[in-house]
């Protein structure tokens, strides 16, 4: 009976470890894998409790082949982190059905470790690390229970033992993390996740597309500046530039020539480092106008958009030097001019007529620009998160002359259409504007809710100029951000909550922690490793010096750990044990009970218990601890601590 109970305990810990490893994956797995896992776990637990025989081997082989084919049919491959994780889970299910021996449970625990590691490939965040620590603790307890020859330990004892083991491993983990040689490039050389949903800006813009991002509090990127942080009016983070317009939707250029000849640096330069969250698109955000960049393979298009050579599918850090006051394209080619004046002839006739009328009324392009901005300022235009849906064939006309309520994309689109109708080359730029400066780490955090759209117009002798019509309607949006620029009645609950000081402080604290995690853990690469060696006094670090420092550090830590363990688990000193027992005798002596020379500890304990029946239990327990420590095969630190504790409360 006891043996059966022990096997049930081992199986229970094993199932708990497997569930801890597999649970984070189930949300992204097909429903049939979740059902299969539940069925296999349920059958194995029922078989253990009811004494069922193992499944027939031929049936198990047929099941294994079937689930392998099912994984391949679902993903079209068995490679990649998604298909690989699915295959690992179904392998776990099949192994669980045949696990009856210690070796089987050990194999299952190693599968559980791999499942925990696989979760980091999907979500390398702080919460994943915290959950991973718990999962590893559960898996190690299960492994300990499975390999013990004398049966499982009590849950509390096993948990404490594994916790101590993990604490002892922390210094070794830190040394290996800091000093194990790192290769350049991303940490994982693995295929990109297929079908992953992209978050953030798109390569096209229609009414409501950016408005949808205003409710997202997700971080788009973080920025650290080498010098002073630019004012909000200069924090325009340039993203996709949209040229093609079909009457409702703006789209990026189909082909993007590479050109940098048009930038004439003017004014002070801004040097900064961006840590961008993955968004599965190739564009990189940068302040106007990027001149040089480092740590990323990228190119600059003819419209001054920084584009990476591959999609940004993982955390990416890069450094940029920008000139916000630069002059771009004092002269433009005929094809760029024609492209930047293109409008569909059968859409938005009233807006096109407005542009032609302004062109006839004002002689200079600058006056036309100012006239449209004045129209937005003087008439009843409203900046709102809840604009009316524009469902007709002429959405720009509906916004300009009917609803007059819109978000940044409405104003940027309408302004650009009127400019083109007036014969002024214009285009729409999407990106982000502003950002929240975190006073804890002096980093700027730009969120998806900071997504923005503005216009650029080309003026003779001045080149391309940024014109933000939203600033004419809602100047607070530029200076103070979205949360302070919309009326409370129009604001989403999340925007209202951001204004609360307590929540703002909590968010900034968490953001500082997350930023440090990205920079010092996820972003810890060869450059930082070499910088660490230089700070340790290594003049010209290479892989040899790195290996030498790592070996020396491991030797020092292992030697110190061995010495501490030897000291901590040494047999208790007889002097201390004798002092404790002498104190026990002194306290009994105050009651007139003195140990006779011919009395052993047990005889004295029996006589003292008879004389002090109210304290008989404590007398026997203290004496039992003393006898175990004095005459037992080896010292026990826990038993010595127990005797100390009993003696502290012993007051006869």
VEXGU-225610 format. One record per residue (C-alpha): residue in one letter; x, y, z. Coordinates in pm, whole numbers, padded with zeros to 5 digits, always signed. Example, Ala and Ser with C-alpha at 12.3 -4.5 7.8 and 13.67 -1.06 7.14 Angstrom:
a+01230-00450+00780;s+01367-00106+00714;
# end
This chain:
x+00000+00000+00000;x+00280+00238+00095;x+00460+00158-00230;x+00145+00234-00433;x+00099+00562-00246;x+00458+00656-00322;x+00408+00590-00693;x+00093+00804-00691;x+00286+01088-00528;x+00561+01059-00788;x+00307+01058-01070;x+00125+01357-00919;x+00444+01563-00906;x+00528+01455-01260;x+00189+01563-01393;x+00214+01895-01206;x+00555+01962-01363;x+00430+01875-01711;x+00124+02097-01674;x+00340+02386-01550;x+00555+02350-01860;x+00275+02306-02111;x+00012+02556-01991;x+00169+02871-02145;x+00184+02695-02483;x-00178+02578-02499;x-00316+02924-02585;x-00131+02917-02918;x-00177+02546-02989;x-00458+02391-03197;x-00754+02277-02991;x-00687+01911-03072;x-00350+01926-02892;x-00518+02066-02581;x-00780+01790-02596;x-00513+01523-02650;x-00310+01647-02352;x-00616+01650-02126;x-00715+01299-02238;x-00367+01152-02185;x-00325+01310-01842;x-00673+01201-01737;x-00621+00843-01856;x-00281+00813-01687;x-00410+00940-01353;x-00713+00710-01371;x-00490+00414-01460;x-00269+00481-01158;x-00558+00516-00915;x-00756+00216-01044;x-00468-00014-01125;x-00531-00038-01501;x-00280-00218-01718;x-00069-00011-01963;x-00207+00041-02310;x-00116-00220-02567;x+00218-00134-02725;x+00081-00155-03079;x-00194+00094-02991;x+00062+00334-02844;x+00272+00317-03161;x-00036+00381-03374;x-00127+00683-03158;x+00228+00820-03181;x+00230+00790-03560;x-00114+00951-03582;x-00023+01257-03374;x+00303+01300-03567;x+00107+01308-03892;x-00147+01545-03733;x+00127+01791-03633;x+00271+01783-03983;x-00074+01829-04137;x-00147+02124-03906;x+00177+02317-03962;x+00301+02177-04293;x+00639+02114-04128;x+00795+01988-03808;x+01059+02263-03807;x+01029+02602-03642;x+00941+02694-03287;x+00565+02659-03330;x+00563+02319-03497;x+00854+02207-03279;x+00672+02304-02960;x+00359+02124-03077;x+00563+01812-03154;x+00728+01831-02812;x+00388+01848-02640;x+00243+01547-02823;x+00566+01355-02756;x+00513+01434-02389;x+00156+01303-02412;x+00268+00978-02573;x+00551+00929-02324;x+00315+00985-02033;x+00098+00693-02147;x+00390+00450-02111;x+00563+00596-01804;x+00572+00342-01522;x+00942+00324-01436;x+01181+00575-01281;x+01367+00617-01609;x+01041+00708-01785;x+00968+00979-01528;x+01319+01118-01568;x+01267+01147-01945;x+00936+01326-01885;x+01104+01577-01656;x+01362+01660-01920;x+01077+01716-02166;x+00924+01951-01907;x+01252+02147-01893;x+01252+02182-02272;x+00891+02304-02267;x+00987+02574-02018;x+01279+02678-02238;x+01057+02685-02547;x+00829+02941-02383;x+01120+03186-02373;x+01145+03161-02751;x+00789+03289-02781;x+00786+03546-02502;x+01128+03652-02363;x+00973+03879-02101;x+01025+03922-01727;x+00700+03747-01638;x+00815+03450-01847;x+01133+03430-01641;x+00933+03442-01317;x+00702+03167-01439;x+01002+02970-01563;x+01159+02974-01216;x+00840+02830-01068;x+00814+02568-01343;x+01177+02463-01302;x+01124+02435-00926;x+00821+02208-00975;x+01002+01998-01237;x+01308+01956-01016;x+01095+01853-00719;x+00925+01598-00944;x+01264+01472-01065;x+01387+01442-00707;x+01078+01246-00605;x+01114+01017-00907;x+01478+00919-00847;x+01468+00862-00469;x+01522+00494-00397;x+01356+00513-00054;x+01036+00674-00177;x+00922+01034-00208;x+01003+01299+00049;x+00733+01504+00223;x+00631+01789-00006;x+00766+02061+00226;x+01105+01896+00266;x+01141+01832-00107;x+01039+02188-00190;x+01290+02340+00054;x+01569+02116-00070;x+01511+02210-00435;x+01483+02580-00346;x+01824+02561-00177;x+01969+02384-00480;x+01839+02658-00709;x+01981+02929-00482;x+02320+02758-00488;x+02303+02754-00868;x+02239+03130-00897;x+02607+03239-00880;x+02700+02981-01143;x+02413+03095-01363;x+02520+03459-01333;x+02881+03379-01428;x+02779+03171-01729;x+02534+03438-01843;x+02789+03717-01817;x+03102+03537-01938;x+03004+03247-02162;x+03119+03348-02514;x+02847+03517-02718;x+02826+03510-03094;x+02727+03820-03293;x+02371+03848-03416;x+02043+03732-03266;x+02052+03481-02984;x+01840+03221-03161;x+01920+03120-03518;x+01573+02991-03585;x+01294+03033-03837;x+01054+03320-03788;x+00718+03239-03635;x+00475+03187-03917;x+00146+03366-03912;x+00236+03584-03616;x+00014+03885-03583;x+00190+04216-03639;x+00126+04500-03401;x+00145+04869-03481;x+00159+05072-03798;x+00061+04934-04135;x+00181+05021-04484;x-00156+05176-04564;x-00386+05425-04394;x-00760+05474-04412;x-01006+05651-04180;x-00996+05476-03844;x-00675+05276-03896;x-00457+05481-03660;x-00749+05558-03433;x-00763+05184-03357;x-00408+05200-03215;x-00495+05482-02974;x-00643+05229-02730;x-00327+05016-02718;x-00087+05070-02431;x+00174+04837-02580;x+00528+04969-02608;x+00638+05038-02965;x+00998+05133-02882;x+01215+05302-02622;x+01474+05571-02680;x+01782+05686-02491;x+01944+06013-02601;x+02314+06090-02585;x+02239+06454-02498;x+01927+06648-02404;x+01588+06504-02495;x+01436+06698-02788;x+01119+06897-02718;x+00784+06735-02809;x+00757+06948-03124;x+01061+06765-03266;x+00962+06414-03159;x+00818+06299-03489;x+00921+05938-03534;x+00917+05874-03905;x+00769+05548-04031;x+00592+05448-04354;x+00555+05726-04611;x+00236+05696-04815;x+00211+05823-05174;x-00061+05628-05354;x-00422+05735-05293;x-00736+05572-05430;x-00985+05816-05283;x-01012+05650-04941;x-00690+05464-04859;x-00330+05581-04869;x-00065+05323-04949;x+00309+05299-04946;x+00502+05318-05270;x+00522+04987-05449;x+00893+05030-05518;x+01124+05239-05301;x+01439+05374-05467;x+01738+05415-05240;x+01864+05772-05223;x+02035+05994-04969;x+02154+06274-05193;x+01871+06505-05094;x+01961+06564-04727;x+02143+06887-04642;x+02226+06875-04268;x+02129+07194-04086;x+02107+07278-03719;x+02208+07058-03424;x+02229+06682-03465;x+02044+06442-03234;x+02211+06112-03148;x+01997+05845-02987;x+01953+05472-02946;x+01622+05299-03014;x+01519+04962-02875;x+01230+04853-03094;x+00976+04587-03008;x+00911+04328-03280;x+00640+04426-03528;x+00712+04188-03820;x+00760+04474-04067;x+01086+04601-04216;x+01064+04969-04131;x+01266+05130-03854;x+01148+05440-03673;x+01374+05745-03663;x+01353+06117-03603;x+01354+06343-03906;x+01595+06312-04082;x+01824+06011-04033;x+02177+06072-04157;x+02372+05774-04018;x+02278+05457-03833;x+02458+05164-03673;x+02400+04814-03530;x+02139+04728-03792;x+02148+04647-04162;x+01924+04907-04322;x+01891+05156-04604;x+01725+05494-04656;x+01458+05526-04923;x+01407+05827-05148;x+01138+05955-04907;x+01375+05928-04606;x+01225+05620-04449;x+01473+05391-04274;x+01411+05031-04380;x+01575+04717-04243;x+01697+04439-04470;x+01467+04192-04295;x+01145+04219-04093;x+01180+04327-03732;x+01064+03999-03574;x+01261+04029-03251;x+01376+04299-03012;x+01611+04522-03214;x+01842+04798-03089;x+02010+05046-03321;x+02173+05388-03303;x+02079+05682-03526;x+02209+06032-03592;x+01935+06268-03718;x+01914+06631-03825;x+01559+06752-03745;x+01620+07086-03920;x+01779+06943-04234;x+01670+07058-04578;x+01552+06772-04796;x+01524+06777-05174;x+01554+07148-05267;x+01482+07017-05616;x+01262+06721-05706;x+01241+06521-06024;x+00945+06532-06259;x+00834+06179-06170;x+00837+06254-05795;x+00637+06572-05858;x+00382+06388-06073;x+00358+06107-05819;x+00306+06356-05534;x+00020+06529-05721;x-00174+06214-05816;x-00545+06212-05723;x-00833+05997-05853;x-01052+06214-06074;x-01382+06056-05968;x-01346+06081-05590;x-01383+06364-05335;x-01483+06641-05583;x-01554+06903-05315;x-01209+06872-05160;x-01044+06891-05502;x-01253+07198-05581;x-01142+07357-05252;x-00778+07306-05351;x-00829+07459-05695;x-01013+07757-05544;x-00734+07822-05294;x-00478+07792-05573;x-00659+08064-05767;x-00700+08280-05458;x-00344+08273-05321;x-00034+08329-05533;x+00218+08140-05315;x+00223+07780-05196;x+00290+07890-04839;x-00028+08097-04837;x-00231+07797-04956;x-00086+07586-04674;x-00167+07854-04417;x-00520+07895-04554;x-00606+07528-04502;x-00458+07528-04152;x-00658+07842-04076;x-00972+07666-04197;x-00910+07383-03948;x-00845+07633-03670;x-01128+07880-03727;x-01409+07646-03821;x-01574+07387-03598;x-01336+07099-03651;x-01299+06859-03357;x-01015+06623-03269;x-01177+06309-03129;x-01116+05941-03069;x-01472+05866-03177;x-01520+06009-03523;x-01820+05927-03735;x-01773+05631-03967;x-01707+05750-04322;x-01866+05483-04538;x-01939+05670-04862;x-01735+05687-05180;x-01597+06029-05086;x-01469+05997-04727;x-01247+06306-04747;x-01544+06520-04855;x-01758+06371-04578;x-01496+06466-04321;x-01414+06811-04459;x-01767+06937-04518;x-02001+06724-04306;x-01875+06549-03993;x-01569+06769-03921;x-01478+06526-03642;x-01172+06313-03685;x-00847+06168-03562;x-00500+06245-03696;x-00540+06029-04008;x-00854+06222-04108;x-00673+06557-04090;x-00353+06433-04258;x-00547+06270-04542;x-00775+06568-04604;x-00489+06819-04589;x-00278+06619-04834;x-00568+06583-05079;x-00632+06959-05077;x-00260+07030-05124;x-00240+06801-05424;x-00555+06952-05571;x-00390+07295-05534;x-00087+07175-05730;x+00144+07141-05429;x+00335+06809-05409;x+00232+06638-05087;x+00242+06299-04914;x+00129+06139-04590;x+00380+06025-04328;x+00280+05782-04056;x+00477+05705-03745;x+00464+05813-03384;x+00466+06150-03217;x+00582+06238-02868;x+00651+05973-02610;x+00659+05963-02233;x+00984+06053-02057;x+01042+05819-01765;x+01212+06012-01482;x+01341+05687-01329;x+01579+05599-01613;x+01553+05911-01833;x+01433+05697-02124;x+01157+05793-02363;x+00885+05531-02401;x+00678+05548-02718;x+00360+05341-02717;x+00121+05229-02986;x-00121+05492-02860;x+00133+05753-02974;x+00080+05649-03338;x+00031+05955-03554;x-00005+06074-03912;x+00099+06405-04063;x+00167+06557-04404;x+00472+06670-04594;x+00455+06931-04868;x+00723+07033-05110;x+00780+07409-05142;x+01015+07568-05390;x+01348+07655-05229;x+01252+07490-04900;x+01222+07125-04996;x+00994+06887-04810;x+00838+07042-04500;x+00648+06869-04226;x+00297+07010-04181;x+00089+06860-03902;x-00274+06969-03940;x-00360+06793-03613;x-00146+07052-03433;x-00373+07326-03569;x-00684+07159-03424;x-00541+07004-03106;x-00204+07160-03014;x-00210+06975-02680;x-00174+06648-02872;x+00175+06751-02980;x+00292+06908-02656;x+00134+06680-02396;x+00027+06362-02573;x-00299+06191-02653;x-00426+06149-02297;x-00433+06527-02240;x-00566+06628-02581;x-00910+06467-02602;x-01214+06556-02393;x-01293+06320-02105;x-01622+06231-02272;x-01436+06105-02580;x-01147+05941-02399;x-01129+05566-02354;x-01115+05436-01994;x-00747+05349-02041;x-00660+05708-02130;x-00846+05840-01826;x-00665+05597-01596;x-00328+05713-01732;x-00389+06053-01575;x-00400+05907-01222;x-00065+05980-01050;x-00048+05645-00869;x-00104+05440-01182;x+00136+05661-01374;x+00409+05601-01115;x+00346+05227-01119;x+00358+05219-01496;x+00682+05416-01506;x+00841+05185-01249;x+00742+04877-01443;x+00855+05035-01767;x+01198+05109-01617;x+01229+04746-01507;x+01120+04620-01847;x+01362+04856-02020;x+01651+04733-01804;x+01553+04374-01883;x+01561+04448-02255;x+01892+04629-02237;x+02092+04417-01993;x+01944+04071-02047;x+01793+04044-02395;x+02037+04300-02533;x+02346+04155-02364;x+02563+04067-02662;x+02931+04045-02758;x+02988+04422-02737;x+02858+04448-02383;x+03051+04135-02288;x+03377+04283-02414;x+03299+04610-02235;x+03252+04410-01912;x+03594+04250-01955;x+03754+04590-02013;x+03591+04717-01694;x+03749+04420-01513;x+04094+04532-01630;x+04138+04313-01938;x+04312+04545-02183;x+04243+04379-02518;x+03973+04118-02456;x+03923+03821-02686;x+03776+03473-02652;x+04088+03344-02472;x+04075+03609-02203;x+03700+03557-02179;x+03750+03183-02120;x+04022+03252-01862;x+03808+03497-01666;x+03509+03262-01678;x+03717+02965-01558;x+03867+03167-01274;x+03527+03298-01167;x+03374+02950-01173;x+03665+02810-00971;x+03634+03082-00707;x+03257+03041-00675;x+03270+02661-00665;x+03547+02666-00405;x+03358+02915-00191;x+03035+02719-00227;x+03206+02393-00130;x+03367+02558+00173;x+03036+02707+00284;x+02854+02375+00245;x+03126+02195+00441;x+03102+02449+00721;x+02722+02472+00721;x+02666+02096+00732;x+02950+02014+00971;x+02866+01801+01276;x+02745+02024+01560;x+03021+02119+01798;x+03019+01931+02128;x+03091+02247+02319;x+02772+02415+02197;x+02569+02098+02255;x+02709+02065+02604;x+02633+02431+02677;x+02271+02382+02571;x+02232+02073+02788;x+02401+02245+03083;x+02153+02533+03048;x+01874+02275+03056;x+02013+02127+03379;x+02051+02471+03537;x+01684+02554+03474;x+01574+02224+03626;x+01813+02285+03915;x+01613+02596+04005;x+01325+02360+04076;x+01545+02148+04304;x+01616+01883+04040;x+01988+01817+04015;x+02138+01546+03800;x+02325+01282+03998;x+02668+01162+03883;x+02533+00813+03819;x+02233+00934+03613;x+02231+00921+03235;x+02028+01171+03030;x+01727+00938+02993;x+01716+00846+03362;x+01742+01211+03462;x+01470+01299+03210;x+01234+01037+03354;x+01288+01160+03712;x+01247+01526+03609;x+00928+01449+03415;x+00777+01277+03718;x+00867+01575+03937;x+00738+01835+03689;x+00440+01676+03513;x+00335+02012+03362;x+00664+02025+03168;x+00709+01654+03108;x+00662+01679+02732;x+00921+01953+02690;x+01171+01770+02916;x+01142+01451+02711;x+01170+01636+02377;x+01482+01828+02483;x+01644+01511+02617;x+01556+01319+02300;x+01720+01587+02085;x+02029+01583+02305;x+02063+01205+02287;x+02021+01205+01908;x+02286+01471+01866;x+02532+01326+02117;x+02502+00957+02036;x+02364+00959+01681;x+02573+00851+01378;x+02628+01210+01259;x+02533+01565+01346;x+02209+01718+01227;x+02187+02097+01198;x+01807+02085+01189;x+01798+01880+01510;x+02037+02122+01680;x+01818+02415+01578;x+01516+02226+01713;x+01691+02184+02049;x+01776+02555+02059;x+01414+02641+01989;x+01281+02402+02256;x+01523+02537+02514;x+01430+02899+02443;x+01068+02825+02533;x+01150+02598+02831;x+01068+02785+03154;x+00994+02529+03432;
# end
